[in-house]
Amino acid sequence: MAKGSPTTMALSETLSTIYLFVWESRITKELRSKNELFGRYKDQIFFTWNNSNEKELCRFLQTLQDKDSPIQFQQRIASTVRFLNVHIDNLKGELSTRIYHQAMMQKYSLPYVVGHSKQAHSDWFRSALIRAVCCSSSVDNFHLERVTLELTCLTNGYSLQFVETQVEHFFGYFHAHEMRYSKDPTMYDTFRKNWFSYMTMQYELTDKLHQFNDKGQLIQLNYRYEHGPRCEFNEQFHRLWSHYFHQHPTLSKEKTKALLTTKQQHSLNTLLAEEKPTNLIQ
């Protein structure tokens, strides 16, 4: 087998994944016994270490590396770290987290503009608010991030009504409208735990959608236009679907999942700004 061939590279990546999984299993076992926190994304690993003895930590990591020699890692030890765009601080023994913004990136910019509908930006705004409450351990940092997100939408041409509707829905989901202007840490902790529970439920629903898709039981339908009472239409659609197909062998609610989405551009400005294909002159 030739060195550097695609097969060799794929095998190398597989072995690295296996070794990383073994390394992760061993380190999590040690950390859980000491009631530490652990997180991993691809080849990035974050964990807390409450023992102030840095030599003991280095000895612990070196022992793991000696057992799994193919794994090479670079360690950074500090009271302040960044992990997945989250700023993490050790404030006198108390773990503090908040959203991290890169200094080189424009602060009030949307992640995408051309080729996406208003619904896509609405979904992004809601997801960004959820991310803000999950990543901000203090109520002050959360409100600062919320205001930044609101200004981002207003700066990019969205109306105040659009922003207010999204924010009211975000706080109203758990009937916590007063949380928008409250700085009560106890109230905020309760609100934050509710969103963590919601995210766990969403992960479970996502797994179910993947299962439907793998079995060829996922149906996706697209709107021609996104304007109008979409929520009422969605409820009526699913109600009729369940009524007519509740005993169907393949299209029943238990056998098939139907998703309703939109492709239509939300404004003429976005449509005209979309990059056109190049036409060659004969």
Long-range contacts (C-beta under 8 A, 24 or more apart in sequence): 15-70, 16-70, 16-71, 19-68, 19-70, 19-71, 20-71, 22-68, 23-64, 23-68, 23-71, 26-64, 26-67, 27-64, 30-60, 37-95, 39-83, 39-84, 41-83, 41-84, 44-83, 44-84, 45-73, 46-81, 46-83, 46-88, 48-95, 49-77, 50-93, 86-135, 95-137, 96-137, 96-138, 97-135, 97-136, 97-137, 98-135, 98-136, 98-137, 98-138, 98-141, 98-145, 99-131, 99-132, 99-135, 99-136, 99-141, 99-145, 107-148, 107-152, 108-148, 108-151, 108-152, 108-155, 108-156, 109-152, 109-156, 110-152, 110-153, 110-156, 113-156, 113-270, 113-273, 114-270, 114-273, 114-274, 114-275, 115-270, 115-274, 116-270, 117-226, 117-262, 117-263, 117-264, 117-265, 117-266, 118-226, 118-266, 118-267, 119-226, 119-261, 119-262, 119-266, 121-153, 121-158, 121-266, 122-162, 122-166, 125-149, 125-153, 125-163, 125-166, 126-166, 126-169, 126-170, 129-166, 129-167, 129-170, 130-170, 130-195, 130-198, 130-199, 133-191, 133-192, 133-195, 134-192, 134-195, 134-196, 134-199, 138-185, 138-188, 139-182, 139-183, 139-184, 139-185, 139-188, 140-183, 142-188, 143-183, 157-269, 173-198, 208-257, 209-257, 212-256, 212-257, 217-250, 217-255, 217-256, 217-257, 218-256, 218-257, 218-259, 219-256, 219-257, 219-258, 219-259, 220-258, 220-259, 220-261, 221-258, 221-259, 221-260, 221-261, 222-260, 222-261, 222-262, 222-263, 223-260, 223-261, 223-262, 223-263, 223-264, 224-263, 224-264, 225-262, 225-264, 226-262, 226-264, 226-266, 230-260, 230-262, 233-260, 234-260
